[in-house]
Amino acid sequence: MPRPSRRSRSLRRIHVRTAKGSKLVYAKRKPQKAHCANCGQVLHGVASERPYLMSKISKTEKRPDRPYAGQLCSKCMRIKIKSEIKE
């Protein structure tokens, strides 16, 4: 039986093959993918990892290099920039 702190279903259960057989490893789940603030579509090119792994990733790998990167999808970004130009 796992120790009490490992019984939570918030932890992933991973079966790892070892030389002696199979072993159960407990790991925290990955966070959800980033979504567009306007339409809610999943943002492509934006990394989603645990904070301790995100600190090891370079800035250019975390998000695209364009205006509103990480907040808006490319379609909503184009609409917003065009509306700002008209005003």
Phi and psi in degrees as a GROMACS rama.xvg file:
@    title "Ramachandran Plot"
@    xaxis  label "Phi"
@    yaxis  label "Psi"
@TYPE xy
-70.3156  157.029  PRO-2
-67.0443  156.404  ARG-3
-54.6074  -35.0983  PRO-4
-70.4583  -18.6195  SER-5
-95.8736  -1.34699  ARG-6
-78.6675  -11.1102  ARG-7
-68.6091  141.301  SER-8
-81.0245  -1.86631  ARG-9
-72.8975  -15.6286  SER-10
-94.7702  140.298  LEU-11
-77.0844  143.096  ARG-12
-104.457  119.213  ARG-13
-118.545  125.175  ILE-14
-87.7568  118.44  HIS-15
-110.454  130.466  VAL-16
-80.8934  128.133  ARG-17
-122.503  176.983  THR-18
-65.0251  -34.1837  ALA-19
-83.0467  -15.1563  LYS-20
147.39  -141.178  GLY-21
-104.947  142.862  SER-22
-129.307  142.112  LYS-23
-95.7707  123.737  LEU-24
-116.996  139.872  VAL-25
-107.154  129.566  TYR-26
-137.574  151.087  ALA-27
-72.744  149.443  LYS-28
-76.9047  155.998  ARG-29
-75.7029  147.921  LYS-30
-70.4608  163.92  PRO-31
-68.0856  158.652  GLN-32
-71.3705  154.393  LYS-33
-71.6413  144.68  ALA-34
-122.069  153.555  HIS-35
-65.5212  135.518  CYS-36
-71.0457  -20.2553  ALA-37
-93.9985  -55.226  ASN-38
-106.474  -14.0549  CYS-39
85.2809  6.67188  GLY-40
-72.4285  148.627  GLN-41
-66.1812  132.739  VAL-42
-83.8866  125.264  LEU-43
-87.7132  144.545  HIS-44
85.2874  3.92722  GLY-45
-107.853  120.729  VAL-46
-71.9558  147.512  ALA-47
-132.756  105.763  SER-48
-141.435  173.44  GLU-49
-66.5765  151.117  ARG-50
-56.0077  -36.8465  PRO-51
-69.5928  -24.4718  TYR-52
-86.2343  -30.7619  LEU-53
-65.2392  -31.5071  MET-54
-67.7781  -22.9183  SER-55
-85.9974  -14.695  LYS-56
-86.0055  142.248  ILE-57
-70.5808  159.491  SER-58
-61.1995  -37.086  LYS-59
-71.8394  -21.8029  THR-60
-85.6417  -19.0539  GLU-61
-76.4009  -33.2312  LYS-62
-159.289  158.691  ARG-63
-67.9924  159.25  PRO-64
-99.0529  83.3675  ASP-65
-158.611  166.35  ARG-66
-60.9949  143.529  PRO-67
60.4686  25.7559  TYR-68
-67.6171  134.114  ALA-69
89.5871  -13.0437  GLY-70
-113.208  -44.8812  GLN-71
-119.707  148.664  LEU-72
-73.8332  167.844  CYS-73
-63.0958  -35.3205  SER-74
-66.8184  -48.0417  LYS-75
-67.6812  -32.1006  CYS-76
-63.2595  -44.1249  MET-77
-61.9929  -43.3789  ARG-78
-62.166  -42.6212  ILE-79
-66.9592  -42.5452  LYS-80
-66.3832  -40.2575  ILE-81
-64.8969  -36.8208  LYS-82
-71.0969  -31.8248  SER-83
-69.7673  -35.1418  GLU-84
-67.9537  -39.3509  ILE-85
-66.3002  -32.7472  LYS-86
